[in-house]
Amino acid sequence: MRSTRLFSIISLAFIISLLLISSCTKLNQEDLRSQCCNECREAWSTSPAAIAPSAVNCVHFTTAKKVSTECEDYFKANKVKVTECDNN
């Protein structure tokens, strides 16, 4: 009886920790997207290319103002175009 109760408590604690980790991860992803989209828009604003922003992925900038390494990794994993950042 005591071991069953202990197992239930441990299981509940495990489930709660998973939920907390999941919500923190989602929040961090949203913060990262917002930060990276700001960098993308800034890089696009200095880009001399005459290509529509709807055709350019945020990871593809050769301008003096590039996105950070962290955002470059984010954009490689999440193909986001400049115009999609405007919908942030």
Secondary structure, 3 states (H helix, E strand, C coil): CHHHHHHHHHHHHHHHHHHHHHHHHHHHHHHHHHHHHHHHHHHHHCCCCCCCHHHCECCCCCCCCCCCHHHHHHHHHCCCEHHHHHCC
